[in-house]
Amino acid sequence: MNSKRLGFIGAGNLAQPLISHLLEAGYTLYLYNRTASRLAPFANNAQICSSPAELCQQVDLVFSLIADDDALLQITERPTGILSSLSPGGIHVSMSTVSPAIIQRLHQAHQQKGNILLSAPIMGRPEAARAKAIYMCMAGDSSAKARVEPIFRDMGARQVFDYGEHPAHANVAKLGINFLLAAAMEAMAEAYRLVSSFGVKPEQFYQMFSQTLFNCPAYQGYGKLILDQKYDDTQFSAKLGLKDIRLVQQTAAAQQLELPLSIPIAQHLQQAIDRGWAEKDWSVFTAIAMGNHKP
């Protein structure tokens, strides 16, 4: 089929700028989202489909960016899903942060159907996607990767990291990244609390660490966000953050590993959600770490 003819499933905050970039790059897109109204901004420039099956009838290359394991299984395994509808030799690229176990399950199912599953989870918030400054982990069939990597660049990927032939390896790497981010936020919040207890201004402390030993985007960006407590500008919700940390813990448990640092992070995320902050930015859990009752 035409290499500029693609299917895209999902229309969340991260997916929308990727779709916009593809349209700007001249791709013909077939779109599906469970909540069709999320696709309204693209109705004049893309074909809106009523099901994954309708979408798969038009293309042999489908990208999906879905919130969690259950949603990915729904669009893939249900009777009108990708598995039963994608033509032999077709490629499904999952860009979601989901469990390695689910990716392995779907990889095997795609193989049985004569199709290919690539995993390519995204590193970057919606603001980075809009600026064409995301990064991606990628794993799976080599020929399929060669076909889709230029498309990732058109989506806005600044760099793509290849994790080999096993699709689940890309998801393990992405979970590792999210664990590192959450651990950095927890550490910064506790450090702010420590220095503040002595009357040291957190702003001064932030300027020091973000310009010296921790002069990098994660500490600069999240350090300032935590300092300013701007949790209402939700780029990635606390609800999804807890989902990812639970995936980290489940993946570690499957390998008979313990990750002690994940325990307070999961507890603080759960406490934030229990206080009604589920839809605030996931960095809101640092308010708990700093002993604040209001974000």
N, C-alpha and C positions, 0 to 999 in steps of 0.2 A: 504493500500500500504506500501512498504518498507519505514521505518522511515528515512532512509538515502537518500531518493529520493525526491528532491525538485525542485521547479521552482523558478526562480529569474528574475524579470523584472526590468531593469534599469542598466546602466553601467557608471554612472557619477563618479566624483572624489572620492566620499564617498563610492559608491557601489563597486568599483573595489577591494579595499582591503578586503571587507567582502566576496566577491566571492572567492578570493584567500584563505582566512582562511577556508572557507567551503570545498574547494577542498582539502586542506591540511589535514582536519579532516576526509576525506574519503567519503564525500557525492557525490552522483551522481546528477549532476545538469543539468537542462534544462533552457537555458537562452534566453531572448528576450530583444532587445533594438531597439528603432525606428531607430537609426543610427547604423546599424549592424557592421560597422568597429570598433566601440568601444569595441566589444566583441572579436576582433581578438586575443588578448593575451590568450584567453581561448579556442580557437577553437580545440586544440588537447586534451583537458581534459574534455570538457563538450559538450553537444548537443546544437547547436545554432538553435533556432526555428524562423520561419518566421512570427509568429503572436502569440498573447496571447492564441488564440484558440488552436494552435498546441501544445503549452506548456501545457495547461490545460488538453489536452488529455492524457498526460503522468504522471500527478501527481495529488494528492488531497490536496497539501499544496503549496501555492504560496506566495512568498515574493515580495513586490514591493517597490522600492525606486526611486521616481519620483520627478521632480523639483517643480511642482505646482499643483493647483486645476485642471486646464484644462487638463494637461497631465494625471493626475490620472483618470479623467472622461473618457479620450480617451481610455486608456487601459482597463477600466472596463465596460463602457456602450456601446461602439460601437458594431456592429454586430459580430465582431470576438474577442470581449473582454472577460474579466474574467466572468462577470455575466452570459453570455449566454453559456459559455463553461465549467465552473467548475462543476464537478459532484456533485450530492446532498451529503451533509455532508462535502463538501470540506471547506478548510480554506484559506482565503485571509488575509495576514498580511501586512498592509500598514505601512511603516516606514518613510513616507514622512512628512515634516512639511507643513501641509495644514490646511484649515479652519475647525473648529469644525462642521460647518454647512454641509460641503461636506461629512465629515465622518459620520454624522448622516444620511444623505441622502443615502449613500452607505450601511450603516448598515441595514437600513430598506429594501433596495433592495436585499441585500444578504439574509436576513431573508425570504423574499417572495420566493426566489429560493431554500430555504432549506439549505443554506450555512451559514458560520460564517465569519464575518469581525472582525479582531483584529486590534487595532491601537497601534503602537509601535514606535513613532518617536525617533530619535537618538540625543543624546547630545554628540557632539564631532566633531572636524575637521578631514579631511582625515589623517593628521599626527597621530592623536590619534587612528584612526581606524587601521592604519598600525601597531601601537604599542599595539593593543588589549587593549585599554584604553578608550573605549567609555562607555557611560551610556545610559540607555533607560527608557522612560516612557512607560507603558503598560496598556491597559484597554480592557475589553471585556469578552467573555465567559470563565468561570473558567477552564473547561476541556481543551479548546483550549490553554489557557495560560500555563497550566501544560505541554502540549505537546511541545510548542514552546520555552519555557524558556531555556531548555538545548541547543537548537540550537542557541539562542542568545549568550550563553556563548561561543559556538564554533566559532561564528562570531567575537568574541572579546569583548563582553560586560563585563565590570568589575562589574557592578551592574545594576539590573533591578528594577525599582520602580513601584509597582502595584497600579493603580488608580481605581480599581474596575470594575464593570460590564458594564459601559457605555463607549463605545470606544472613544467618543468625548472628554472625560475628559483627556485622555492622550495628546490630541492635545492642549487643553487649558493649561495644565501644560507646554508643550514644548514652546508654544508662550510666556508664562510667563518667562521662562528661557531666551529666545532670547531677550525679552524686557529688562530684567535685564542686560544682557551683553551689549546691545546697550546703555543703560542708564549709565552703568559704563564707557564705552568708551567716551561718551559725557562728563561725569563729569571729567575724567582724562584729556581730551584735554583742557577743560576750565581751570582746575587747573594748567596745564602746562603753559597756556597762562598767567594766573595771576602771578605765581611766576617768570616767565621769564620777565615780565614787570618791575620787581624790580631788575633785574640782578641776580636773583637766578638761579643757573644751574639746568635745569630740570633733569639731570642725578642724581644729589645729592638728589633732591626731590623724584625721583623714588626709590632710594635705601632706603630712610626713610619709605615711605608709604608701599612699597612692602615687607618690612621685619618686619613691626610692625602691625598697625591696619588692613592693607589690605594684609596680608600674605596668599594669596590663589591663585590658578592657574589663575583665570580670570583676576585679577589685575596684577599679575606678568607677564603673557603671553602677554596680550593685552597692558599693560602699557609699556613693552619693545618694542613691535611692533610699537606702536604709537611714542615712543621716537625715534626709529631708522628709522621711516618712510619707512618700508619695505613693501610697498603695492603691489609690483609686484609679490610676491610669493602668488598667489591667492589660498587660501584654500576654501573660500566661498566668492562669488562675491558681489559687491555693488548692482548689479541688484537683486540678490536673497535676500540680506539684506533688501532692500526697500520693496520687496514683503512680507517679514515676518512682517515688522513694519506696513505695510498697513493691513495685516491680524489681527494684534493686535488691530489696531484702529477699523476695521470692527467688530471684535468680541465684543469689548467693546461697540460699538454703538448699537449692537443688544441687549445688556443688559441694554441699556440706561445709560451707564457709560461714563464719560470723563476721559481721561488719558493725562493730560497736558504735562507730560514729553515726550510723544511720538511726540509732535508737532515739536520741534526743531530737533529731530533726523530724522524724515521723511523729513523735509525741507533740512537738510544738506545732506542726502543721495540723494535726488532728485537733488540738486545742483551739487553734485559730478558726478552724471550720466550725467547731462547736460554739464559738462565740458569734457565728453568723458572718464570717469573713470569707466564705468559700469562693466567692466570685471576685474578691480583691486580688491584686497581683500576688503571686506566690511568695514574694519577699515579705509579705505581711507576717509570716511566722516569726520573723526576727523581733517583732514587737513583744512576743511572748518571751523570747530569750533575753530581752532587755528589761523584762519586768513591767511592761506597759499593759494597762488594761484596755486602752483605746488605741487603735491604729492611727 
